[in-house]
Amino acid sequence: MKFLASQLAYLVSRREMSGNMRALIRYFLFLAVLVTCFAVAFHLIMVHFEHQEHSWVTGFYWTLVVMTTLGFGDITFATDVGRVFSMLVMISGVVFLMVMLPFLFIRLFYAPWLETQMRLRAPREVPEKTSGHVVVALHDPIAAGLVLRLRAEGIACFVVEPDPARAVALLDAGTAAVTGENDDRATYERMRVEVARLVLANGTDAANTNITLTVRELHPQVPIVALAEEQDSVDILELSGATAVLPLKKQLGEYLANRVHAGIVEAHLVGVLGDLRIAELPARETSFVGRTIRETRLREETGLSVVGLWERGQLRPAYPDARVVPGSVLVLSGSEAQLQEFSNSLPGHGGGSGPVLLLGMGKVGRAAARALKSRGIPVHAIDRNANVLARVAPEVTQAFEGNAADRRVLERAGLKEASSVLLTTNDDATNIYLAVYCRRLNPEVRIVSRITHERNVEAIHRAGADFALSYTTLGVEAIVSRLHGYEPVLLGEAVKLFSVDVPQIMAGRPLRESGIGSRTGLSVMAIRQDGNFLPDLNPDTLLPEGGELLMLGSLQQRQIFNETFL
């Protein structure tokens, strides 16, 4: 009863509800007048045409029975005037009672009541004892990915949602949402930001500035990560109090450019974990092709560890008997000195030293072009907009106006001589289409692509892409790395870097006996103890009690790890 009373009180307090109730009351008054008129007409027809006498109660009774189409009972008309009148009353009843009344009742009362129920279900604050949680300013694809990622790591994550109905829908979908305005100080007080682990401002640049100032006013020390659409907004957000600002589109372009192979046989640095360096080495044009991981003798000769093997867009554990094929990419880990010494021993230039073909010159494409230019790699850009090409002309070697789906344009831009193709449009269907086309025209070219939706990862790899990365994945990994205090390590879609405390059942045992790789498919990248990464990770390395495992794999593999060892 208390809950029902609160619902009715909230329902009545809503401004639009008073208008609805007035309209509903007016309609009931109209029905009362209509029934009364029909009852009076019933008496007049009975007296003047049927020559019968009936009480007023009988008149109202007959009118309601006919309007509700229940029948005529023992009161019927014998004349045509009476029968026409009966038809009029019956049709009026169908329209005004059976059609209009239910519609208006649902529209003006029942639907608002259901909405009120939903709004009252939406949480207004986080649980009282919540601490060490993450607060996200609004729900978007990055927030959705972050919620799933943090859930796998056992970290609470709450999303601010201004619309109570939308908050309930998120709650029903498994996302912890709290309703409130994301620029209101009271909202963040109810979110307990003073004991939060991190606050994410993920709106527009202007909105993020407001959110950052609001949160910083509440607590001067809470870490705030803000996303920046424009490079010029980075300084403004930092001045507003953001702990870290992530210009994701610029970073996405740079990460994609770093996966380009411009005919040079080299290990590409993809991540830094303290003193540990993570790099990728394309196997093509090296002596490792055809050998197993054990036969490469990389650990014995260089000290580097092979922690994973990319094949057709899938990261596989680097088992000793895993064989390296021309399309493989080895994931290596080791110190900076070991990686530098290994890079110096590589032959340098490989088979293809042509330009990089860049398709799509938006913000991501321009960032990629600048990154490639800084490495001295020639870039041929294709875009159908002449004004865009004029603006990016200083950042590329050559610019070609036209449709990238036109074979003549691709050939004129140098597809057959290109060492790599970089697809940076924001439309997955276009990138998949271009990947198929470019792979058909040049089977040996390396294709690196941006994607928007993670569901299209397999499709882009089937289309021929060697590497794909999305804005969402980059954002989630960058935020999680800030949360755990290490630099982002991005190896591709569906491959995450997880930080997990060494399970009690593994403590003191060598890595080879843990069964992590064989039972879960995860690859142990590094071990951290007392804030330091242990060097020279090998199968005989003992897993320290109280240490931390950094592992590569998918969310599904992480779930298997939790079910198996935790």
C-alpha positions in Angstrom: 0.0 0.0 0.0 2.9 2.4 0.8 4.4 1.8 -2.6 1.0 2.3 -4.3 0.5 5.5 -2.4 3.9 6.8 -3.5 3.1 5.9 -7.1 -0.2 7.8 -7.0 1.4 10.8 -5.4 4.2 10.9 -8.0 1.6 10.4 -10.7 -0.6 13.3 -9.6 2.4 15.6 -9.1 3.4 15.3 -12.8 2.4 18.4 -14.7 1.1 16.6 -17.8 -1.0 14.3 -15.7 -3.3 17.1 -14.5 -4.1 17.8 -18.2 -4.7 14.2 -18.9 -7.1 13.9 -15.9 -9.1 17.0 -17.0 -9.4 15.5 -20.5 -10.6 12.2 -19.1 -13.1 13.8 -16.8 -14.5 15.9 -19.8 -14.9 12.7 -21.8 -16.8 11.0 -19.0 -19.1 14.1 -18.7 -19.7 13.9 -22.5 -20.7 10.2 -22.1 -23.1 11.1 -19.3 -24.7 13.8 -21.4 -24.9 11.4 -24.4 -26.5 8.6 -22.3 -29.0 11.1 -20.8 -30.0 12.4 -24.3 -30.5 8.9 -25.5 -32.6 8.1 -22.4 -34.8 11.2 -23.0 -35.2 10.3 -26.7 -36.1 6.7 -25.7 -39.0 8.1 -23.6 -40.2 10.4 -26.4 -40.2 7.7 -29.1 -41.9 5.2 -26.8 -44.7 7.7 -25.9 -45.3 9.3 -29.4 -44.6 6.4 -31.7 -44.8 3.1 -29.7 -47.6 4.3 -27.3 -45.8 2.7 -24.3 -45.0 4.1 -20.9 -41.7 3.3 -19.1 -39.9 4.7 -16.1 -36.8 6.8 -16.3 -34.7 4.0 -14.8 -35.9 1.8 -17.7 -34.7 4.5 -20.2 -31.2 4.6 -18.8 -31.2 0.8 -18.5 -32.2 0.4 -22.2 -29.6 2.9 -23.3 -26.7 1.3 -21.5 -27.7 -2.2 -22.6 -27.9 -1.1 -26.3 -24.7 1.0 -26.2 -22.7 -1.9 -24.7 -24.2 -4.2 -27.4 -25.5 -6.7 -24.8 -28.9 -6.9 -26.5 -32.4 -5.5 -26.2 -33.9 -7.8 -23.6 -37.7 -7.5 -23.4 -37.9 -3.9 -24.5 -38.0 -3.5 -28.3 -39.3 -1.1 -30.8 -42.0 -2.1 -33.3 -41.8 1.0 -35.6 -39.1 2.0 -38.1 -38.4 5.2 -36.2 -37.6 3.2 -33.1 -35.4 0.8 -34.9 -33.4 3.5 -36.6 -33.0 5.1 -33.2 -31.8 1.7 -31.8 -29.2 1.5 -34.6 -27.9 5.0 -33.8 -27.6 4.2 -30.1 -25.8 0.9 -30.9 -23.3 2.6 -33.3 -22.6 5.4 -30.8 -21.9 2.7 -28.1 -19.4 0.9 -30.3 -17.6 4.2 -31.2 -17.7 6.0 -27.8 -17.6 3.1 -25.4 -15.8 0.2 -27.1 -13.2 2.2 -29.2 -12.7 5.7 -27.7 -13.1 4.9 -24.0 -10.4 2.2 -23.8 -8.0 4.2 -26.0 -8.4 7.3 -23.9 -8.1 5.4 -20.6 -4.9 3.7 -21.7 -3.5 6.9 -23.3 -4.4 9.3 -20.5 -4.2 7.2 -17.4 -2.9 3.6 -17.7 0.2 4.4 -19.8 1.3 7.3 -17.5 0.8 5.0 -14.6 3.0 2.3 -16.1 5.6 5.0 -16.9 5.4 6.2 -13.3 6.1 2.6 -12.1 9.1 2.4 -14.3 10.4 5.8 -13.2 10.1 4.9 -9.6 12.0 1.7 -10.2 15.1 3.6 -11.5 17.7 3.9 -8.7 18.5 7.5 -7.6 21.8 6.6 -5.9 24.4 3.8 -5.5 24.2 1.5 -2.5 25.3 3.1 0.7 28.4 1.0 1.3 29.7 1.2 -2.3 33.3 2.1 -2.8 36.1 1.5 -5.2 33.7 1.7 -8.1 33.8 3.4 -11.5 31.3 6.1 -12.4 30.5 6.7 -16.1 28.8 10.0 -17.1 26.6 8.6 -19.8 25.8 5.4 -21.7 27.4 4.8 -25.1 29.3 2.0 -26.9 32.4 2.6 -24.8 30.4 2.6 -21.6 28.7 -0.7 -22.6 32.1 -2.3 -23.4 33.6 -1.0 -20.1 30.8 -2.4 -18.1 31.4 -5.9 -19.5 35.1 -5.6 -19.1 34.9 -4.4 -15.4 32.3 -7.1 -14.6 34.8 -9.8 -15.6 37.3 -8.2 -13.2 34.8 -7.9 -10.4 34.8 -4.1 -10.3 31.5 -2.3 -9.9 30.6 0.2 -12.6 27.6 2.6 -12.5 26.3 4.6 -15.5 24.5 8.0 -15.1 21.3 8.1 -17.2 19.1 11.2 -17.2 16.0 9.4 -18.5 14.5 7.1 -15.8 12.8 4.9 -18.3 16.1 4.4 -20.1 17.8 3.7 -16.8 15.3 0.9 -16.0 15.9 -0.5 -19.5 19.7 -0.5 -18.9 19.1 -2.1 -15.4 17.0 -4.9 -17.0 19.8 -5.5 -19.5 22.3 -6.0 -16.8 23.9 -2.5 -16.6 24.0 -0.8 -13.2 22.4 2.6 -14.1 21.5 5.5 -11.8 19.1 8.2 -13.0 20.1 11.8 -12.7 21.4 14.7 -14.8 25.1 14.2 -15.7 26.0 17.8 -15.1 24.3 18.1 -11.7 26.4 18.1 -8.5 23.7 16.3 -6.6 23.9 13.3 -9.0 27.6 12.8 -8.3 27.1 13.1 -4.6 24.6 10.3 -4.8 27.1 8.4 -7.0 29.6 8.6 -4.1 32.4 9.9 -6.3 34.5 10.7 -3.2 35.2 6.9 -2.7 35.1 6.0 -6.5 38.1 4.5 -8.2 37.6 6.5 -11.3 35.1 8.8 -13.1 34.7 8.7 -16.8 33.5 11.8 -18.7 32.5 10.4 -22.1 30.2 13.1 -23.6 30.9 15.9 -26.0 34.0 18.0 -25.3 31.9 20.8 -23.9 29.8 18.4 -21.8 33.0 16.7 -20.5 34.4 20.1 -19.4 31.3 20.7 -17.4 31.3 17.2 -15.9 34.9 17.4 -15.0 34.5 20.8 -13.2 31.4 19.5 -11.3 33.1 16.3 -10.1 36.4 18.2 -9.3 34.3 20.6 -7.1 33.1 17.7 -5.1 36.4 15.9 -4.7 39.9 17.3 -5.7 41.6 13.9 -5.8 39.3 11.4 -7.5 40.8 10.3 -10.9 38.9 11.7 -13.8 39.4 10.4 -17.4 37.9 12.6 -20.1 37.5 11.7 -23.8 38.3 14.4 -26.3 36.8 14.6 -29.8 39.0 17.4 -30.9 42.7 17.7 -30.3 42.3 21.4 -29.3 40.0 20.3 -26.4 42.8 18.4 -24.6 44.3 21.4 -23.0 40.9 22.8 -21.9 39.9 19.5 -20.3 43.3 19.3 -18.5 42.8 22.8 -17.2 39.3 21.8 -16.0 40.8 19.2 -13.8 40.9 16.0 -15.8 43.5 13.5 -14.6 43.9 12.1 -18.1 42.5 13.2 -21.4 42.1 10.6 -24.2 41.9 12.0 -27.8 40.7 8.6 -29.0 40.3 9.3 -32.8 43.9 10.6 -32.9 45.1 7.6 -31.0 43.1 5.2 -33.1 44.8 6.6 -36.3 48.2 6.2 -34.7 47.5 2.7 -33.5 46.3 1.7 -37.0 49.4 3.3 -38.6 51.6 1.4 -36.2 50.2 -1.9 -37.6 51.2 -1.0 -41.1 54.1 -2.9 -42.7 55.9 -0.7 -45.2 58.2 -3.3 -46.6 60.4 -3.2 -43.6 61.1 -6.4 -41.5 61.0 -5.0 -38.0 59.4 -5.7 -34.6 56.6 -3.1 -34.0 56.3 -1.9 -30.4 52.6 -2.2 -29.4 52.8 -1.8 -25.6 54.9 -1.0 -22.5 54.4 -2.6 -19.1 57.0 -1.1 -16.8 60.4 -2.3 -18.1 58.7 -4.9 -20.3 58.1 -4.2 -24.0 55.5 -5.9 -26.1 56.1 -6.0 -29.8 54.7 -7.7 -33.0 56.8 -9.3 -35.7 55.3 -10.2 -39.1 56.8 -13.6 -39.9 56.8 -13.0 -43.7 60.4 -12.4 -45.1 62.0 -13.9 -41.9 63.7 -17.2 -41.4 61.1 -18.2 -38.8 58.5 -19.3 -41.5 58.0 -23.0 -41.4 59.5 -23.5 -38.0 57.8 -24.3 -34.7 58.1 -21.8 -31.8 60.6 -24.2 -30.2 62.7 -24.4 -33.4 63.0 -20.6 -33.6 65.2 -20.6 -30.4 64.2 -17.0 -29.8 64.4 -17.3 -26.0 67.8 -19.0 -26.1 69.3 -16.6 -28.6 67.7 -13.2 -27.7 65.9 -13.6 -24.3 62.6 -12.6 -25.9 59.5 -14.7 -25.2 56.9 -15.5 -27.8 53.6 -15.0 -25.8 51.2 -15.3 -28.7 50.7 -16.0 -32.4 48.4 -14.1 -34.7 46.8 -16.2 -37.5 43.9 -15.0 -39.7 42.9 -12.4 -37.1 42.9 -14.9 -34.2 45.5 -14.7 -31.3 46.6 -18.2 -30.4 48.7 -19.4 -27.5 52.4 -19.8 -28.4 52.7 -23.5 -27.7 56.2 -24.8 -28.3 55.0 -27.0 -31.2 52.9 -24.2 -32.9 54.2 -23.7 -36.4 54.9 -20.3 -37.9 53.4 -19.7 -41.4 53.9 -16.8 -43.8 50.8 -15.0 -42.6 51.7 -15.3 -38.9 52.5 -12.4 -36.6 54.6 -13.2 -33.5 53.8 -11.4 -30.3 57.1 -10.9 -28.4 57.8 -9.7 -24.9 61.1 -8.7 -23.3 63.3 -5.8 -22.2 64.0 -2.7 -24.3 67.6 -3.8 -24.8 66.6 -7.3 -25.9 64.1 -6.0 -28.4 66.5 -3.4 -29.8 69.2 -6.1 -30.2 66.8 -8.4 -31.9 65.6 -5.6 -34.2 69.1 -4.9 -35.3 69.6 -8.5 -36.3 66.7 -8.5 -38.7 67.3 -8.1 -42.4 65.6 -4.7 -42.6 63.8 -4.3 -46.0 61.7 -7.2 -47.1 59.9 -7.9 -50.3 57.5 -5.0 -50.7 58.6 -1.4 -50.1 55.7 0.4 -51.9 53.6 3.1 -50.4 50.8 2.8 -47.9 47.3 3.3 -49.5 45.1 5.2 -47.2 41.3 5.1 -47.9 39.2 7.6 -46.0 40.6 11.0 -44.8 38.5 11.8 -41.7 40.0 12.5 -38.3 41.2 9.0 -37.9 42.7 8.9 -41.4 44.5 12.2 -41.0 46.0 11.1 -37.7 47.2 7.9 -39.4 48.7 9.9 -42.2 50.6 12.1 -39.8 51.9 9.1 -37.9 53.1 7.4 -41.1 54.7 10.6 -42.4 56.7 10.9 -39.1 58.1 7.4 -39.8 59.1 8.4 -43.4 56.6 6.1 -45.0 55.1 7.3 -48.3 51.3 7.7 -48.1 48.9 7.7 -51.1 45.5 9.0 -50.0 42.1 8.4 -51.8 39.0 10.5 -51.1 36.1 11.5 -53.2 36.0 15.0 -51.7 38.4 17.4 -53.4 38.3 19.9 -50.5 39.3 17.2 -48.0 42.3 16.2 -50.2 43.3 19.8 -50.5 43.4 20.1 -46.7 45.4 16.9 -46.1 47.8 17.5 -49.0 50.7 18.5 -46.7 50.3 15.3 -44.7 50.4 12.7 -47.6 52.8 12.0 -50.4 50.1 11.9 -53.1 46.4 12.5 -53.1 43.9 10.9 -55.5 40.4 12.1 -56.0 37.8 9.5 -56.7 35.8 6.5 -55.5 37.9 3.9 -53.6 35.6 1.2 -55.0 36.7 2.2 -58.6 39.4 -0.2 -59.8 41.0 2.5 -62.0 41.3 4.8 -59.1 43.0 2.1 -56.9 45.4 1.2 -59.6 46.3 4.8 -60.3 46.9 5.2 -56.6 49.3 2.3 -56.6 47.4 -0.6 -55.1 49.5 -3.2 -57.0 52.8 -1.8 -55.7 51.4 -0.9 -52.2 52.9 -2.6 -49.1 49.8 -2.0 -47.0 46.2 -0.7 -47.3 44.8 1.3 -44.4 40.9 1.5 -44.3 39.7 4.3 -42.0 36.1 5.1 -43.0 33.6 5.0 -40.2 31.3 2.6 -42.0 31.9 -1.1 -41.4 30.1 -2.2 -44.6 32.3 0.1 -46.7 35.5 -1.2 -45.0 34.4 -4.9 -45.5 33.6 -4.2 -49.2 37.0 -2.4 -49.7 38.8 -5.2 -47.9 37.4 -7.8 -50.2 38.2 -5.7 -53.3 41.7 -4.9 -52.3 42.5 -8.5 -51.3 41.2 -9.7 -54.7 43.3 -7.1 -56.6 46.5 -7.6 -54.5 46.6 -10.9 -52.6 49.9 -10.1 -51.0 49.1 -6.7 -49.6 48.6 -6.2 -45.8 45.2 -4.8 -45.0 44.7 -2.8 -41.7 41.1 -1.7 -41.0 39.1 0.4 -38.6 35.8 -1.0 -37.5 32.9 0.5 -35.6 31.0 -2.5 -34.2 32.7 -5.5 -32.6 30.1 -7.9 -34.2 31.8 -7.2 -37.6 35.3 -8.4 -36.4 35.0 -11.8 -38.0 33.4 -10.4 -41.2 36.3 -8.0 -41.7 38.9 -10.8 -41.2 37.0 -13.1 -43.6 37.0 -10.2 -46.1 40.8 -10.2 -46.0 41.9 -7.8 -43.3 45.0 -8.8 -41.4 44.3 -6.5 -38.5 41.2 -4.6 -37.2 40.7 -2.2 -34.4 37.6 -0.2 -33.2 37.1 3.1 -31.5 35.2 1.3 -28.7 38.0 -1.3 -28.0 40.6 1.4 -27.9 38.6 3.5 -25.5 37.9 0.5 -23.2 41.5 -0.6 -23.1 42.8 2.9 -22.6 40.4 3.4 -19.6 41.1 0.0 -18.0 44.9 0.6 -18.4 44.5 3.9 -16.5 42.5 2.1 -13.9 45.3 -0.4 -13.3 48.2 1.9 -13.7 49.9 0.6 -16.9 50.1 1.7 -20.5 47.5 0.4 -22.9 48.5 -2.8 -24.7 46.3 -3.2 -27.9 46.7 -6.4 -29.9 43.4 -6.2 -31.7 39.7 -6.8 -31.4 38.4 -9.4 -28.9 41.9 -9.6 -27.3 42.2 -8.0 -23.9 44.9 -7.6 -21.4 43.6 -8.8 -18.0 45.1 -8.1 -14.6 44.4 -10.9 -12.1 45.8 -11.6 -8.6 47.6 -15.0 -8.5 45.1 -17.5 -7.3 45.9 -19.2 -4.0 45.9 -22.7 -5.6 48.7 -21.5 -8.0 50.9 -19.7 -5.5 54.4 -21.1 -5.4 54.0 -23.4 -8.4 55.9 -23.0 -11.7 54.0 -21.5 -14.6 54.2 -24.8 -16.6 52.1 -26.6 -14.0 49.4 -23.9 -13.7 47.5 -25.1 -16.8 46.4 -21.6 -17.6 47.1 -21.8 -21.4 45.8 -25.4 -21.8 42.7 -25.0 -19.7 41.6 -21.5 -20.6 43.5 -20.4 -23.7 44.9 -17.3 -22.0 48.5 -16.3 -22.6 50.5 -15.1 -19.6 52.1 -11.9 -20.7 53.9 -10.8 -17.5 53.9 -11.2 -13.7 53.9 -8.2 -11.4 55.1 -8.3 -7.8 55.4 -5.3 -5.5 54.7 -3.0 -8.4 57.6 -4.4 -10.5 57.4 -6.7 -13.5 59.4 -9.9 -13.2 62.0 -10.3 -16.0 62.7 -13.4 -18.1 59.3 -15.1 -17.9 59.6 -18.8 -18.7 57.8 -22.1 -18.0 59.8 -22.6 -14.8 59.0 -19.1 -13.4 57.3 -19.5 -10.0 54.0 -17.8 -9.5 54.5 -15.5 -6.4 51.9 -15.4 -3.6 50.3 -11.9 -3.6 51.6 -11.3 -7.2 49.6 -10.3 -10.2 49.2 -12.0 -13.5 48.8 -10.0 -16.8 47.2 -12.2 -19.4 46.0 -11.9 -23.0 42.8 -13.4 -24.2 39.1 -12.9 -24.7 36.3 -12.1 -22.2 35.1 -15.7 -22.7 38.5 -17.1 -21.8 38.7 -14.8 -18.7 35.3 -16.2 -17.6 36.7 -19.7 -18.0 39.7 -18.7 -15.8 37.3 -17.4 -13.1 35.3 -20.6 -13.1 38.4 -22.8 -13.1 40.7 -21.1 -10.7 38.8 -18.6 -8.6 
